[in-house]
Amino acid sequence: MSAFPTKLSGVACCLAAMVATGCASSPEPIIGPAVITPRADLGQQEFAAIAANTYALRPSDQISVNVFREPELSIENVRLGVDGTVSLPMLGAIPAAGITTAQLEQDISRRLLAAGLRTPMVAVNIANYASHLVTVEGAVTEPGVFAFQPGARLSSAVAMAKGPTEIAKEEQVAVFRESPEGVLVAKFDYRQVRQGTMLDPILQPGDRVVMGTDGLSVFYKNALQALPAFGTFGLVLVR
């Protein structure tokens, strides 16, 4: 009898075991406070663990401005331009990016008062955090560009992309971030993030998350798929 089936079944077992390691269950979380200290050796210094208490408006955000008892001066869902200004009735374009909604309310009230409106009462609300987009790519199930709410974390970005694939190298997650000094790159171990033993950073608009890929796993997965589906696994099961 040929030794080929035995060798083939051995290869299949080996390949199946290697592929299966990519499907292992997630690590157990460590009970207690999660790590919030960034690691300088991984470039995490500029990545925050705690969300800010206030929010400064950004270009592309959409706001609604309500002037009490002045419907002709009120406006719904107006977008901040790329220059950070917003156009309002009677006032024209005024700067809005980089300040809070409370500060913008005060500025609009002051401008309306100077324009002749008595005791203006202004309310500004954020209709859409449209500036908050994150790109997730690499070894994730559904890569793409996703909208997120302020305070969302790296783990949220991975979840929006439906999680890592079987061939993901979870210990090699890179986050690219624009800064005044240029593009910053930090490395994170997604397994440790899920355990709570590594910082799960707050996302910033424009972040790019790249889940690493295990090229060796890709090779073995392709090799396993190339084997005869029924004969090979039949030999594996009966041995």
N, C-alpha and C positions, 0 to 999 in steps of 0.2 A: 504493500500500500504506500502511496506517495506521502512524503512528509510535508507536502505543501499545505494541506488543510491545517495541520497542527501549527506550522509556522505562522500561517495566516491568522489563526485564532489567537496566537500569542501576540501578534502585532495589534490585532483588534483590541485585545484586552488592555494592552499598554496605551494605545491611543485613546480608548474610551476613558481610562482612568485619568489621563492627562486632561482631556476635555472636561471631565466631570469636576476637576478641581476648580474650574472656572465657574461652576454652578454652586459652589459651597455656600452654606447659609451665612448670613451676616454675623459679625462677631457680637458677643454679648456686651451690652452696655455696662460701663463701670458705674456702680451706684455711688451717688454723691455729687458734689458740684462739678460741673463740666469745666474743662480747661479753657481759660479765656486769655491766656498770655501768649502773644505772638512769638514765634521763633525767628530770631534774627538770622540764623544760619540758613533758613529757608526763604528769606526775603519777605517775611510777613509783618515787618515793622509798621507799615502804613495801612494795615488792614485791621479795622476796628472789631471789637467783640460786642460792644454795647451800642444800641441805636441811639441817635441823637434825640433830645427832648423836643426840639423845634425843627421845623422844616423850612428851608429857604427855597423859594420858587426857582425853577430852571426853564431855559428855553424849551419850547414845545409843550410845556404843561398847559392845561386848559383850566380856566377859572370862570366863575360866575360873579358878577358885581351887581349888588342890589342897593340902590339908593332909595331909602324909605320915602314913600309917597311921590316918587319921581320916576315913573315907569319909563319915560323917554330917555332917562339917563342910565337906566339899568340895562344890563346885557348878560346873556346866557352863553356859556361854553365858548368863551373867546380864548384863542391860543396865543401864548407868548411867542413872539418871533425869534428867529435865530439870533437877533441882536439883543434879546432879553427885554424888549419893550412890549407893551400891550396898548392897543388902540381903543379908546373909550369915547363915547359921545360927548361932544362939547370940549373935551380935553385933548383929543388927539393922542399921539403916541407918548407914553410915559414909561420910564424905566421900572421894571418889576422883578427881574431876575436878581437873585442874591439876597432878597429880603423876605420876611415872613408875611403871611396874609394880614396879620395885625398891623405891621408896619405899612403895608400897602393901603390898608383902610385909612390909616392916619394921613398918608400922603394924598390920597384921593380926596379926603374930606378937606384938607388944607387947600387944595387946588380948586375945589368947588366953592369954597368959602371966598377965595380970592376972585372967583368968576362971578360972584354976586348971589350965590345960593345961601339962604339963611339956615343956620344950624343944620348942615347936612349930616345925615346919619347913613353910614356906609357899612355894608357887610360884604366881605370877600370870602368865597369858598372855593376849594379846589374841586373841580369837576372830574379831572382825569390826570393822573400822574403819567402823562404821555412820554415824558423824558426818560422814564424808567424802563429801559430795555437791556436785556442781557443776551449774549450769544453763547450757546452751548454746543460744542462740537466734539469730535473725536469718537471714542468708543462708548457712545450712549445710544439708547434705543431709537429716539426720535430727535436728532439734532435740529437746531433751529434758533430763531430769535424770539424771545419771550418777554412779555410785559410782566412787571412785578410791582409789588407795593413796597414803599419805604420800610426798612427793617427786615426785609427778606434776607436769607443767608445763602451761603454756597450750597448747602444741602437742599434748599428750596429750588435752586437752579437745576441741580441734577434730577430732582424729582419731576420738575416740569418737562424734562427731556426723557421721562419714563425710566430713569435709572441707568446704571451701567449695563453694558452687554456682557455676554459670557466671556468675551476675549478682552475685557477691560483690564488695564493695569491700574487698579484703584489707588495704589500707593504713589502714583505719579499723575496728580491733577495740577495743572498749571492755570493760574488766574492772571490775565493780562489787564492792566489798568492804566488809563491815561493820567498823567500828572503834569504839573508845570515843568518838571525836569525831564519829561519824556515818558515812555512807556515803562511801567513797573511790572515785574514778573515775580510772582510768589508761587511756591510749591506747597501742596497739601496732600496728606494721606487720607483719602476718603474713608478708609476703614477706621482709622483713628478718630476722624471727625464723627462717624456714626457711634463710636464707643464713648465719645465725650472726652477722649484723651488728647485731642488737638483742637485748636481754635476753629470754630465754624464762623467764618467772617461775614460781616454785613456786606451785602452787595452794594455797588455804586452804579449809577447809570453808565452804560457803555462798557461794562466789564465783559471780558471774553473768557469763558471757561472751557478748557480742553482736557477731556478725560483721556489718559494714556491708553495705548493699545499694546497688547502683548503679541508681538509678531510671531513668536514661537507657537503660541496657542493657535494663531490663525493657520499656520502651516499644518499642525496636527488635526485641526478641525477639518480642513480641506482634504487631508489625506484620509481621514476616517470616512468622510462622506463619499469618497471615491471607491471605497471597498464595496463588494457585493452586499446589498442590504440584508437579504434574507439568509443566504448561505453563511456569511461571516458571523452574524449575531446568533445564528442557530448553533454554530460550533462553539461560540463563547458560552452559550447558556447550558449546553449539555455536558461541558467538561467540569 
